[in-house]
Structure formats: structure tokens, C-alpha cells
Amino acid sequence: MTPSSIQVPTIRSRSPLLAALLSALLCGLGQIYSGRVLRGIVLMILMLILWAVGSLLGVLTFGLGMLPFAIVAGALWIFGVVDAYAGNR
């Protein structure tokens, strides 16, 4: 085998913009697209827990109990989008 006949596998680059858009669509999806599967699943589970608890408290308190959870979920969503973009650069 000559050195020129050896093929080195190329790493396919992933688009940071697409990762950010996917994460904006569903928190954690951009991380999964980027190959950081565990991080994406953790973000999805955290978002699900925040919305479930916030919704339950919202029902029990006529919507007021959901406000703190919605703020934290919004911050988590922004973190997910920025992290998905930054993880592909």
C-alpha cells in the first residue's frame, strides 16, 4: 500500500446556524444534531419538567404559578440556542 492510497475519513462539518435553528424549534435538538446527544436529551428533559411543573402550578393558581417557570424555561431555551450555535463553531 502506498501512502497516497490510504484514505483518511473526513469529518463532516455541521452548520452552526442549522443547529441553532433546530434548538430554537425544540430545546436540545440542536445539540443532538451536533453530536452532543446526552446534553441534548438533558436539555429536553429539563424543559419538559419545567413546563410540566409550571403548567400544574398554573392550573392550581389560575396562571400565576406558571410565571416563574416560564421565565426559567425561556432562559433555558435561549441557553440551548446559543449553546447549539457555539458548539458547532
C-alpha positions as CSV (number, residue, x, y, z in Angstrom):
1,M,0.0,0.0,0.0
2,T,1.4,3.4,-0.9
3,P,0.8,6.4,1.3
4,S,-1.3,8.0,-1.4
5,S,-3.8,5.1,-1.5
6,I,-4.6,5.5,2.2
7,Q,-7.9,7.3,2.6
8,V,-8.4,9.3,5.7
9,P,-12.1,9.7,6.7
10,T,-13.2,13.3,6.7
11,I,-15.2,14.8,9.5
12,R,-18.4,16.3,8.1
13,S,-18.8,19.8,9.5
14,R,-22.2,20.7,10.8
15,S,-23.8,24.0,10.3
16,P,-23.9,26.2,13.5
17,L,-26.9,28.1,12.1
18,L,-28.9,24.9,11.5
19,A,-28.0,23.7,15.0
20,A,-29.3,26.9,16.5
21,L,-32.5,26.8,14.4
22,L,-33.1,23.2,15.4
23,S,-32.6,24.1,19.1
24,A,-34.9,27.0,18.7
25,L,-37.6,24.6,17.3
26,L,-37.1,22.1,20.1
27,C,-34.7,22.7,23.0
28,G,-31.9,20.2,22.8
29,L,-32.4,19.2,19.2
30,G,-29.5,21.3,18.0
31,Q,-27.2,19.6,20.5
32,I,-28.3,16.2,19.2
33,Y,-27.7,17.3,15.7
34,S,-24.2,18.4,16.7
35,G,-23.4,15.0,18.1
36,R,-23.8,16.0,21.8
37,V,-26.7,13.6,22.4
38,L,-26.6,13.4,26.2
39,R,-26.5,17.2,26.5
40,G,-29.5,17.5,24.1
41,I,-31.5,14.9,26.0
42,V,-30.8,16.6,29.3
43,L,-32.0,19.9,27.9
44,M,-35.1,18.3,26.6
45,I,-35.9,16.6,29.9
46,L,-35.2,19.8,31.9
47,M,-37.6,21.8,29.6
48,L,-40.2,19.1,29.9
49,I,-40.0,19.2,33.7
50,L,-40.2,23.0,33.8
51,W,-43.3,23.1,31.6
52,A,-45.0,20.2,33.4
53,V,-44.5,21.6,36.9
54,G,-45.2,25.2,35.7
55,S,-48.4,24.0,34.0
56,L,-49.6,22.2,37.1
57,L,-49.0,25.2,39.3
58,G,-50.6,27.4,36.7
59,V,-53.7,25.4,36.8
60,L,-53.8,25.4,40.6
61,T,-53.1,29.2,40.9
62,F,-55.0,30.5,37.9
63,G,-51.9,31.1,35.9
64,L,-49.8,32.9,38.4
65,G,-47.7,29.9,39.5
66,M,-46.6,29.3,35.9
67,L,-44.8,32.7,35.5
68,P,-41.5,31.8,37.4
69,F,-41.3,28.5,35.5
70,A,-41.9,30.2,32.2
71,I,-39.1,32.7,32.8
72,V,-36.7,29.9,33.7
73,A,-37.8,27.9,30.7
74,G,-37.2,30.9,28.4
75,A,-33.7,31.3,29.8
76,L,-33.1,27.6,29.3
77,W,-34.4,27.9,25.7
78,I,-32.0,30.9,25.0
79,F,-29.1,29.0,26.5
80,G,-30.0,26.0,24.3
81,V,-30.0,28.0,21.1
82,V,-26.7,29.8,22.0
83,D,-25.0,26.6,23.1
84,A,-26.1,24.8,19.9
85,Y,-24.6,27.5,17.8
86,A,-21.4,27.8,19.8
87,G,-21.0,24.0,19.9
88,N,-20.5,23.9,16.2
89,R,-18.0,26.7,15.7
